Amino acid sequence: MKFSFFKKKEREIPERIFEAEVIKAVDIIAPSSIAVSPNSLRIGERFAKSFFIFSYPRELSTAWLSPIINLDIPMDISFFIHPIETGDILKQLRKSVTEVQAEIMEREEKGLIREPSLEIAYRDLETLRDRLQTAQERMFKLGLYLTVYADKEESLREIENTLRSILEARLIYIKPALYQQREGFISTSPYGLDQLTVHTSINTEPLSSAFPFVSFDLSSNEGILYGINMHNSSLILFDRFSLENANLCCFGVTGSGKSYALKLEILRYLVQHRDPLQYASCYSDPDSQMPEPLCAIYEPRVRPLIFDYLKYGVYCPRKLLINVDAHRLTLPIERALENANHHHEFESLRLELQQGSRL
């Protein structure tokens, strides 16, 4: 007689042991290791060090941050701007003015010579109070952090000396985020998290002087975004169509993206000159002066009209643009949207290009 309870149970091996985890994009881009020390971070084979600015002079010159941005070193810079209620600042300024004025009067009663620093502080406080009261200025808490990268710790020290020499020449002082390197790295990463929380009270005028996109390269106050300067990571903004001669010559090897760059320029020009109050913004064909529906911006308010047109069997978007009186733009490059859908159109374009009539 066989008893089932004497039988040895076969050990079942879970299938998940043999299942390999799927490799994700995070696993590919993540560094092999991260080591946090009081003075720096080691991310894989590279070193990083974070700094914060804690002191500013009485006056800041325009583009004072430009020499830092134009340094040929890898660097992340972050600004955290927190607005302050004007009423609270006015109360603090009233107290500060009273204290400074009382000290000036006390020195006069004692017959002491005047103290220029007190008089300058009094004038600055009163000027700031007037501008805040008339809403010409606002007060903010500014946190400005920098993280630099290098292959060796010695290089980090050299970069730190360079930063100190540039900023201290303008009476601006920085400190490394000791025992807060992790927080400093996160604060300069594109998370929007201010974990260092080292702030300085500053008003609108000096805050505007720290505008980051200042470069010695081709740039202007308005225009089309052409890309990023590879030397200092600043933006290249330029409107060549505002010049007397707006011609452009684009060079590049096959497959480098010449056509893509010019098409992107046309699209960004359309975005820049769109009219959101109209139903749509589009280009006009240079020959027929008809709206071009495939290169247009349709505003949300045109959506009910589109469904009405479809309901009545009208499927041509060009008719929609004609009937809603869309905002039409002239192509900055006359033949930018030229295309050949048929053989005879291709032959016609080829002949005209050979003759140079449409270049």
C-alpha positions as CSV (number, residue, x, y, z in Angstrom):
1,M,0.0,0.0,0.0
2,K,1.4,3.4,-1.0
3,F,0.9,6.4,1.1
4,S,0.8,9.8,-0.7
5,F,2.2,11.7,2.2
6,F,5.5,9.9,1.9
7,K,6.0,11.2,-1.6
8,K,8.5,13.9,-2.1
9,K,7.0,17.1,-3.3
10,E,8.7,18.5,-6.4
11,R,10.0,21.9,-5.7
12,E,8.5,24.5,-8.0
13,I,10.8,27.2,-9.3
14,P,9.1,30.5,-9.8
15,E,9.2,31.6,-13.4
16,R,10.0,35.2,-12.4
17,I,13.6,34.1,-11.5
18,F,14.2,33.5,-15.2
19,E,12.6,36.7,-16.2
20,A,15.1,39.5,-17.0
21,E,14.1,43.1,-16.3
22,V,13.4,45.2,-19.3
23,I,16.1,47.8,-19.9
24,K,14.6,51.3,-19.9
25,A,16.0,54.6,-21.2
26,V,16.7,55.6,-17.6
27,D,19.0,52.6,-17.2
28,I,21.0,53.7,-20.3
29,I,21.5,57.3,-19.4
30,A,22.0,56.9,-15.7
31,P,25.6,57.1,-14.5
32,S,27.3,54.0,-13.2
33,S,27.7,55.5,-9.7
34,I,27.2,58.7,-7.7
35,A,29.4,59.6,-4.7
36,V,28.5,62.5,-2.5
37,S,31.2,64.3,-0.5
38,P,31.0,67.5,1.5
39,N,32.8,69.5,-1.2
40,S,31.8,67.9,-4.5
41,L,29.9,65.2,-6.3
42,R,31.4,62.4,-8.3
43,I,29.0,61.3,-11.1
44,G,30.5,58.3,-12.9
45,E,34.0,59.5,-14.0
46,R,33.3,63.2,-13.7
47,F,33.2,65.6,-10.8
48,A,30.7,68.3,-10.1
49,K,30.7,71.2,-7.6
50,S,27.8,73.6,-6.8
51,F,28.1,77.2,-5.7
52,F,25.6,79.9,-4.6
53,I,25.9,83.7,-4.8
54,F,25.3,85.3,-1.4
55,S,26.4,88.9,-1.7
56,Y,25.8,91.6,-4.3
57,P,27.1,95.2,-4.6
58,R,25.1,98.4,-4.3
59,E,24.9,98.7,-8.1
60,L,25.0,95.9,-10.7
61,S,26.1,96.7,-14.3
62,T,24.2,95.4,-17.3
63,A,25.2,91.9,-18.4
64,W,27.4,91.3,-15.4
65,L,26.8,87.5,-15.7
66,S,28.0,87.5,-19.4
67,P,31.6,86.7,-18.6
68,I,30.5,83.6,-16.6
69,I,28.2,82.4,-19.4
70,N,30.9,82.8,-22.0
71,L,33.4,80.7,-20.1
72,D,34.4,77.6,-22.1
73,I,33.5,75.2,-19.4
74,P,30.5,72.9,-18.8
75,M,28.2,74.6,-16.4
76,D,24.6,74.7,-15.2
77,I,23.1,77.9,-13.9
78,S,19.7,78.3,-12.3
79,F,17.6,81.3,-11.2
80,F,14.9,81.0,-8.6
81,I,12.9,84.2,-8.4
82,H,10.3,84.4,-5.6
83,P,8.1,87.6,-5.5
84,I,7.6,89.4,-2.2
85,E,4.4,91.2,-1.2
86,T,5.0,95.0,-1.6
87,G,3.1,95.8,1.7
88,D,5.4,93.6,3.8
89,I,8.5,95.2,2.2
90,L,7.2,98.7,2.8
91,K,6.7,97.9,6.5
92,Q,10.3,96.7,6.8
93,L,11.7,99.6,4.8
94,R,9.8,102.1,7.1
95,K,11.5,100.5,10.1
96,S,14.9,100.6,8.4
97,V,14.5,104.2,7.4
98,T,13.5,105.1,11.0
99,E,16.6,103.4,12.4
100,V,19.0,105.0,9.9
101,Q,17.5,108.4,10.4
102,A,17.7,108.1,14.2
103,E,21.4,107.2,13.9
104,I,22.1,110.2,11.7
105,M,20.3,112.6,14.1
106,E,22.1,111.0,17.1
107,R,25.5,111.7,15.4
108,E,24.5,115.3,14.7
109,E,23.5,115.9,18.3
110,K,26.8,114.6,19.5
111,G,28.6,116.9,17.0
112,L,30.3,114.0,15.1
113,I,31.2,114.4,11.5
114,R,28.8,113.0,9.0
115,E,28.9,109.4,7.9
116,P,28.6,109.1,4.1
117,S,27.5,105.4,4.2
118,L,24.5,106.3,6.4
119,E,23.4,109.1,4.1
120,I,23.7,106.9,1.1
121,A,21.7,104.2,2.8
122,Y,19.1,106.7,3.7
123,R,18.7,108.0,0.2
124,D,18.6,104.5,-1.3
125,L,15.9,103.4,1.2
126,E,13.8,106.5,0.4
127,T,14.2,106.1,-3.3
128,L,13.2,102.4,-3.1
129,R,10.2,103.2,-1.0
130,D,9.0,105.8,-3.5
131,R,9.4,103.4,-6.5
132,L,7.7,100.6,-4.7
133,Q,4.8,102.9,-3.6
134,T,4.2,104.0,-7.2
135,A,4.5,100.4,-8.5
136,Q,7.6,101.2,-10.6
137,E,9.5,98.4,-8.8
138,R,8.8,95.1,-7.1
139,M,10.9,93.2,-4.7
140,F,12.0,89.6,-5.1
141,K,14.0,86.9,-3.4
142,L,16.7,85.7,-5.8
143,G,18.5,82.5,-5.6
144,L,21.3,82.1,-8.1
145,Y,23.2,78.8,-8.2
146,L,26.0,77.4,-10.4
147,T,27.2,73.8,-10.9
148,V,30.4,73.3,-12.8
149,Y,31.8,70.0,-14.1
150,A,35.4,68.7,-14.6
151,D,37.3,65.5,-15.1
152,K,39.6,66.0,-12.1
153,E,39.2,67.6,-8.7
154,E,42.2,69.9,-9.5
155,S,40.3,71.2,-12.5
156,L,37.4,72.0,-10.2
157,R,39.7,74.1,-8.0
158,E,41.0,76.0,-11.0
159,I,37.4,76.7,-12.2
160,E,36.5,77.9,-8.7
161,N,39.4,80.4,-8.7
162,T,38.3,81.6,-12.1
163,L,34.8,82.2,-11.0
164,R,35.9,84.0,-7.8
165,S,38.2,86.3,-9.7
166,I,35.6,87.2,-12.3
167,L,32.8,87.8,-9.7
168,E,34.8,89.4,-6.9
169,A,36.1,92.0,-9.4
170,R,32.5,93.1,-9.5
171,L,32.0,92.8,-5.7
172,I,29.9,89.7,-6.1
173,Y,30.8,86.8,-3.8
174,I,30.1,83.1,-4.1
175,K,30.5,80.1,-1.8
176,P,30.5,76.4,-2.4
177,A,27.5,74.6,-1.0
178,L,29.4,72.7,1.7
179,Y,27.5,69.5,2.9
180,Q,24.8,70.5,0.4
181,Q,26.3,69.4,-2.9
182,R,23.4,67.0,-3.5
183,E,20.9,69.8,-3.0
184,G,22.9,72.2,-5.1
185,F,23.1,69.7,-8.0
186,I,19.3,69.2,-7.8
187,S,18.7,72.9,-7.7
188,T,20.7,73.5,-10.9
189,S,19.0,70.5,-12.7
190,P,15.9,71.1,-14.7
191,Y,13.5,70.0,-12.0
192,G,12.4,73.5,-10.8
193,L,13.3,72.6,-7.2
194,D,15.0,75.2,-5.0
195,Q,16.6,73.0,-2.4
196,L,19.5,75.3,-1.4
197,T,17.1,78.2,-0.5
198,V,19.9,80.8,-0.3
199,H,18.1,84.0,-1.2
200,T,18.9,87.6,-1.5
201,S,16.3,90.4,-1.6
202,I,16.6,92.4,-4.8
203,N,14.4,94.8,-6.7
204,T,13.4,94.8,-10.4
205,E,16.1,97.0,-11.9
206,P,19.2,95.0,-10.7
207,L,17.3,91.7,-11.2
208,S,16.9,92.6,-14.9
209,S,20.7,93.0,-15.3
210,A,21.1,89.3,-14.6
211,F,19.2,88.3,-17.7
212,P,21.1,85.1,-18.7
213,F,20.9,85.1,-22.5
214,V,23.7,87.6,-23.1
215,S,26.4,86.7,-25.5
216,F,28.9,88.3,-27.8
217,D,27.5,86.3,-30.7
218,L,24.8,87.0,-33.3
219,S,21.8,88.0,-31.2
220,S,19.1,90.7,-30.9
221,N,16.2,91.6,-28.7
222,E,13.6,90.0,-31.0
223,G,13.6,87.6,-33.8
224,I,13.6,83.9,-34.7
225,L,15.2,81.3,-32.5
226,Y,17.9,79.7,-34.7
227,G,19.4,77.5,-32.1
228,I,21.9,77.4,-29.2
229,N,25.4,78.6,-29.3
230,M,27.6,75.5,-28.8
231,H,30.3,77.5,-27.1
232,N,28.4,79.0,-24.2
233,S,24.9,77.5,-24.5
234,S,23.3,80.9,-25.1
235,L,20.3,81.4,-27.4
236,I,20.8,82.8,-30.9
237,L,17.9,85.2,-31.6
238,F,17.9,87.1,-34.9
239,D,15.4,88.6,-37.4
240,R,17.2,88.7,-40.7
241,F,14.0,89.8,-42.5
242,S,14.2,93.2,-40.6
243,L,17.5,94.0,-42.4
244,E,17.8,95.9,-45.7
245,N,19.4,92.8,-47.2
246,A,17.8,89.6,-45.8
247,N,19.6,87.1,-48.1
248,L,20.9,83.9,-46.5
249,C,23.3,81.4,-47.9
250,C,23.1,77.9,-46.2
251,F,26.0,75.6,-46.5
252,G,26.2,72.0,-45.4
253,V,27.0,68.4,-46.4
254,T,24.3,66.1,-47.7
255,G,21.9,65.1,-44.9
256,S,23.1,67.8,-42.5
257,G,19.6,69.4,-42.3
258,K,19.8,72.4,-44.6
259,S,16.2,72.0,-45.8
260,Y,15.0,71.2,-42.3
261,A,16.6,74.4,-40.9
262,L,15.0,76.6,-43.6
263,K,11.6,75.1,-43.1
264,L,11.9,75.5,-39.4
265,E,12.7,79.2,-39.9
266,I,9.5,79.6,-42.0
267,L,7.5,77.9,-39.3
268,R,9.0,79.9,-36.5
269,Y,8.4,83.1,-38.5
270,L,4.7,82.1,-38.7
271,V,4.5,81.5,-35.0
272,Q,6.2,84.8,-34.3
273,H,3.7,86.8,-36.4
274,R,0.5,84.8,-35.7
275,D,-2.6,86.7,-34.7
276,P,-4.4,84.8,-31.9
277,L,-7.5,87.0,-32.3
278,Q,-8.2,85.7,-35.8
279,Y,-9.5,82.2,-36.6
280,A,-6.2,81.2,-38.3
281,S,-2.8,82.6,-39.4
282,C,-1.3,81.3,-42.7
283,Y,0.9,82.2,-45.6
284,S,-0.3,83.5,-49.0
285,D,0.8,81.8,-52.2
286,P,3.1,84.2,-54.0
287,D,1.5,83.4,-57.4
288,S,-2.3,82.9,-56.7
289,Q,-2.4,84.9,-53.4
290,M,-4.5,82.1,-52.1
291,P,-4.0,80.9,-48.4
292,E,-1.7,77.9,-47.9
293,P,-3.7,75.5,-45.6
294,L,-0.9,73.1,-44.9
295,C,1.4,75.6,-43.3
296,A,-1.0,77.5,-41.0
297,I,-1.9,77.9,-37.3
298,Y,-5.6,77.2,-36.6
299,E,-6.8,78.8,-33.4
300,P,-9.1,76.9,-31.0
301,R,-12.1,79.1,-31.8
302,V,-12.1,77.8,-35.4
303,R,-12.9,74.3,-34.3
304,P,-16.8,74.6,-34.3
305,L,-16.6,76.0,-37.9
306,I,-14.5,73.0,-39.0
307,F,-17.2,70.6,-37.8
308,D,-19.9,72.7,-39.5
309,Y,-18.0,72.6,-42.8
310,L,-17.6,68.8,-42.5
311,K,-21.3,68.5,-41.8
312,Y,-22.1,70.1,-45.1
313,G,-19.5,68.0,-47.0
314,V,-16.9,70.7,-47.4
315,Y,-13.5,69.1,-46.9
316,C,-11.2,71.7,-48.4
317,P,-9.2,73.6,-45.7
318,R,-8.3,76.4,-48.2
319,K,-12.0,77.3,-48.5
320,L,-12.3,77.5,-44.7
321,L,-9.3,79.9,-44.6
322,I,-10.8,82.1,-47.4
323,N,-14.2,82.3,-45.7
324,V,-13.0,83.0,-42.2
325,D,-10.7,85.8,-43.5
326,A,-7.6,84.3,-41.9
327,H,-4.6,86.4,-41.0
328,R,-2.3,86.1,-44.0
329,L,1.4,86.6,-44.1
330,T,3.8,87.2,-46.9
331,L,6.4,84.5,-47.2
332,P,9.8,85.9,-46.1
333,I,11.4,83.4,-48.6
334,E,9.2,83.7,-51.7
335,R,9.6,80.0,-52.8
336,A,9.9,78.4,-49.4
337,L,6.7,76.4,-49.8
338,E,7.2,75.5,-53.5
339,N,6.5,71.9,-54.3
340,A,6.0,69.6,-57.3
341,N,3.2,67.1,-57.2
342,H,3.1,66.3,-60.9
343,H,5.7,65.6,-63.5
344,H,5.0,68.7,-65.5
345,E,5.3,70.8,-62.3
346,F,8.7,69.2,-61.6
347,E,9.9,69.9,-65.2
348,S,8.7,73.5,-65.0
349,L,10.5,74.1,-61.7
350,R,13.7,72.5,-63.0
351,L,13.7,74.7,-66.1
352,E,13.1,77.9,-64.0
353,L,15.9,77.0,-61.6
354,Q,18.3,76.4,-64.5
355,Q,17.4,79.8,-65.9
356,G,17.8,81.4,-62.5
357,S,14.4,83.1,-62.6
358,R,13.2,81.8,-59.2
359,L,16.5,81.8,-57.2
